[in-house]
Every structure is written in structure tokens, then in C-alpha cells.
């Protein structure tokens, strides 16, 4: 998968991977359809940061959830 290419499929992939990595309790609230390609670079940056870390504090998880909220359409 080439995440350098903006596509709906890549957005779906990144959102699902972020939700899996964070083990989000309310994962249904974050759907790939809530995001569009205009915010792709920001979403990719967030994805890269999440994938690099092995553990998250509660405050980090809250900050990531807030950032996802800002990136929504």
C-alpha cells in the first residue's frame, strides 16, 4: 500500500489502523467516511506518529482523538 497517494482507500486504511492501535472504545464514532482528501497530509502525519509509538498515555489518547475530530469534514 502506497500511503503517499491520496485516496479514499488509504484514508480508510489509516483510520482503521489508528483505531486498532489505540483500541478506541468508541471506534464507531470515527468512520473513514468522516474524512476527505483535503486533510490527507494531516491525517497521514497523525497516522505516522501513532504507528511509531508502542504505548499511549490517557492524555495522549485524548489528544489524538481531539485531532481526529478536527480533521473531520
Secondary structure, 3 states (H helix, E strand, C coil): CCCCCCCHHHHHHHHHHHHHHHCCCCHHHCCHHHCCHHHHHHHHHHHHHHHHCCCCCHHHHHHHHHHHHHHCC
